[in-house]
Amino acid sequence: MKGDKRTSPNKIYDVAGAAGVSLATVSRVLNHPEKVKPATREKIEKIIKELGYKPNLNAKGLASSKSTTVAIVVPELTRSSIAGMVDGIAATAKRRGYLLRLFVNNTSNDEDAVANERELWRTVISSGVDGILYINDEIDDDYLEIIKDSSVSVVLTNSVCSDAEIPSVAIDYKKAAYEMTKEMISRGNKKIWIISTVKKYAVNDLKVKGYEEAMEEAGLEARVINVSGKTYLNEKAYHEILLEDHPDVAIVVRDSMAVSFINVARELQISIPDEMQVIGFQNTKYAELSRPTLTCINTPIYEIGEAAMDLLTDLMHEAEYEDEYYYLDQPKEEPREEIKINKNVDYSIVWRQSTK
């Protein structure tokens, strides 16, 4: 009968997807079950039975070898920052012998975003990858649970979250905003604003905290302005704000938003940088195309991509090491150096025409 699980040609991919594990883990259960942790083994064996899966020769050998493939999960492909990170990831992946598989995660605006996110992760893991580089500005508690439940190593790339046990690579956003604000205060500026997004992002929250801390220390009034990240919406908001008042300095959480701010200021005959200075927070291509060119806190996206791939590779090797000795009676060779799972990449400041 059509759809009968007893006769349908279920594949090892189906088992891996249903269990939320990699192909190699399913294959270890089939070929070397003693090397798989009991809880994981029992879960997979139950799914194999439920699906009526019968292993074939194609599954042989997976248990003792890895797919040498890493997934990159991105929210979209249009951002220049993402392209730069993928370039850095690709360079390191090539050097360390890994292939890359790209997945676009555009589920955040869906009505049932969390369920769709879980489905995406099942698809990613069942494709046989050894690890995941996850690029996402918005990581709430539901998404954290999905990440923590993953059966393969995951590294947040240019992202941060509230759980320090989840590996991540980024810059110290709070420190960067704090130091930039302190620098502009030391130059005699008192009215300093920060422009962030209406939508809550962990990285933007850190930038705001760093700014507020510096302003409080100096005894100055902080002003946080939240606008849309979309140009056609934020320009309208900027126009209304700048008609009433303007700061000495505006620190803006994204370059594209900073350039929009400059454009509106110029339309209103506010001179940049003589009457108002503007600072971006990425150093993307928009910064050099802006007129005047945009001073930026430089987020080294290529280097972040490299560092994230290096960290993920180390974590995958560590996982293999743990699996190899899990059921052996002999002790492990020697204590291995602990991997630092939360890494900050150095940032810099690129001074351009939008500041004095």
N, C-alpha and C positions, 0 to 999 in steps of 0.2 A: 504494500500500500504506500502511496506517495506520502512522504513525511514520516514514515515509520522509522524511529531511531535505530531499530534493530538492523535495518537494511540500508539506511542512508549512508553515503560515503563520507562520514565525518573524518576530518583531518586533524593532525596534531595541532594545527593552528587553532581549531575550534576548542580543543581541550585547554590549550594555553590561554586563550581568550577568556573562557569561562572561569578558569582558576585565577586569572590575573597574574600569571607567571610567564617566564620566558620559555621559548622552545627548548632550550638546553635543560631547564629544570624538569620539564615533562619527560624529556629523553632520559634524564638520570633516573627518574622513577621507573621507567621501563627497563633500563639496562643495568643500573647500579643503584637500586633503591636504598641500600645501606648508607649511601652518601648523602641522602636527603633527610632533612629534619623530620621527625615523626609527624608533626602536625601538618606540615606541607605535603608530605607523602600521602597521608590519609585523605586529605582534601582532594588531591589530584586523582588518586585511585577511585574515589567516589564518583568524580566527574567522568572518568574514563568508563566506568560501569554504566552510569546514567546515559551517556551518549552512545554506548555500544561501540566505542572506538576500538579498532583492530590495528595494531602497529604494522607498518610495512617496512621494507628495506630502506626507504628514504629517511626513516627516523633513526636508523643505525648510525652510530658515530657521533651523533650530536652531543651525547653525554660527556664525551672526553674532549670535545673541541668547542670553541666559542664561535659565534657568528661574526665576530670582529665588526659589528655594526652598532652605531650609536644613533639614537633619534634626537633630532632637534625639534622642539615644539615651540612655535612662535605664534603670537596673536594675529599678525598680519605681515605682509611682505613689502608694504609701501614705505615704511620708515627707513631712512638712511642709516640710522643707528643699528637697526637689526641686520642690515646688509653688512655693515662693518664688523659686527660681532661674528656673523657666520663666516666671513673671510678669515678671521682669527682662529675660529674653531676648525675650519677646513685645513689650515696650514698645520696645526698641531695634530689633527687626526691623521693627516698624510704622514707626518714624521713618526707617529707612534703606531701606524699600521691599522687604522680603523677606517671603515667606510661610514658614510653619513646618510641618514634617511630623514627627509624633512616632512613635518606635519604642521598644517596651519590650524591653529586653535581659535576659531572665530565664534565660540559659543557664548561669550560673556554677556551678550545682549539678548540671548535666547530666553524664551519664557521659562523654560526648565533648564537653566544653564548648568546646574550641578549634575543632573542626570546625564546631560549631553557630554559634560566633561568626563564623567566616569566611563561613558561609552567610548570616548576618544582614547582614554588611557588603556582600556581593554584592547582596542585596535592597535595601539602603539606597541604594547608589551607583547601581544600575540604575534606581532610581525617578526619577532625573534631578535630584538635588539638586546644588547648587553647593558645599556645604560641610557639615561635620558638627560639632555640639557634643556631645561625648562625656562623659557623667556616669557615672562608675564608681569606686567606692572601691578596687576590687582590680584592679590592672593589672600582670600578670606579664609575663615576657619574651615568651611566645608572643603575648600580646595586643599588645605593643609592635611586633612584626613586622607584624601585621595593620594597625596604624595607620600604620606607616611605608610600607607597600606601597600605601596608599590613593592613588587618582588625584585626589582632591579635597582641599581644605584641611581640616584637623581641629584642633580646639582642645579640650583637656581642661578641663572646667568644674568647679571646686571639687575638682579631682583633681590629683595630681602623680605623676611617675614618675621612674625613674632616668636617663632620657635627656633632657638639657637641650635637645636639638634639636627635641623635640616641643612645640609651643605649649601653654601652660597658663595658667589664671587661677585664683588661690586666695588665701588669706592665708598669711603666713609662720608655719606651724604650729609650727615649732621655736622661733622667737623668742617667739611668744605664750606657749607653755608655760614657756619659760625665764623670761620677765619675770613671769608670774604666780607662779611658784615663788619667785623672788627677793623679790617683794612680800610673800608670806606668811611667808617667813623673816625679813624685816625687821620684821614685826609680832610677832616673838618665838616663832613656831611652829618646832619642831624635828622632830617626827614627822609628816612629810608623805608621803602615799602617792599614787601615780597608778594609776587603774583603767582598764585597756585591754581589748582583745578577744583572745580565743584565736585567732581568725582573723586572719591578717596583712593589714594594710592600710597602704599607704605613708604616708597622712596620720597615722595613729595612731603609726607608728614615729617620725615626726618629733616628735610631741608628747612621746613618751617620751624621745627624745634631748635635747630642750630641758630637760625636767624633770631628767633625770639630770645634765646639765651644771651646772645651778644647784645641785643638792644636793652634787655633788662639790666645787664651788668653795667651798661653805660648810662643808665637812668633815662633812657629815651623811650618814647611811645612807639610800640610796634603796631604796624597796620598790615593785616593779611587780607588780600583781595582774592577771592575765588571766582574764576570765570570758566567758561567752556574751553575745552581744548580745540574746538573747531573754529577755524578762522572767521567764518561768516557770522558766528555768534559772538565770539570774543571781541571783535572789532566794534560791534555795536556797544558792548559794555564799556570798552575802553573809551569810546567817544563820550559817553555820559559821564564817566569818572573824570576824565581830563578837562572837560568843560568847567568843572567845579574847582579842581585843584590838581596839582602835580607834585611829585616828590623831588628831592634832590637826586635820589638814586632809586631805581626800580630793579630788584633782583627777580628774574623770571625763571620758573622751573623748567621751561622748555625753550629751545632756540626759536622754534616756529612761532610760539606765542610772543617771544621777545621781539621778533621782527614785526609781527602784527602791531605790537605796542608802539614801536618806532614809527611805523607807517601812519598810524592815527595821530601821533604827536606831531609829526611833520605837517599833516593836513591842517592841524590846528595852530600851526606856526609856532610850535614849541621847539626851540633849538636844541639839537642833540650834538655834543654833550654840554654846551654852555649853560643851558637852563635845566636840563635833566639828563642824567646819565643812566644807561640801561645795560644790564649784565645778563647774559644767558647762562644756561646750566648744562650744556652738552658739548658744544663745539662741533656741530655738524656742518654740512655744506651751506646751510642757511646763514651761518655766521659770516662767512666770507662773501656771500652774495648780497647781504644786507647793505644798505646805504644810509648812514655810515656803517662800516663793518662793525661787527658785534664783539665786544669783550665777553669772554666766556670762562667759566670754570670748566676745564677740559676733562670730560669723562673719556678715558682711553678705551674706546669700545673694542678695538682690535685686540689690545692686550688683555682685556677682560675675557674675550672669546678664547684666547690662547690659554689663559690661566684656568678657565672653567673646564676646558677639555683635558688639561693636565690633571686637575683635581679629580675629575670623573674617572680618568684612566687609573689613577692611584686607588680610588675607591673600588673599582671593578677588580683590580688585581688583589686587593685586600679581601674582597668577598670570595674570590676563588681560593685564596690561601686558607680562609676560615672553613670553606666547604671541604677542602682537601684533607684537613686534619680533624674534621668534626667527629668522625667515628673511629679514627685510628687509635690504637692503644699507646703508640709511641708519643712522646711529648713533641711539641713544636720545636723547630730547629733552634731559634733563639728569639728573645723578645724583639718585636719589630717596632720601628719608630712610629709613634702615634701621628696620624694624619691630622693636620689642622684643617677642620672642615669649613670654617668661615674665614674667607680670605678677603682682605682689602687691597686693591690695586692702587698704586700711587696716582694721584691726580696733579694737575698743574693749572695755572691761570694763564690764559692767552689774552694779553692786553691789546685792544684795537681802538678804533676811532670813537666808539660809543661811550668811552670814559675819558676823563681828563688826566 
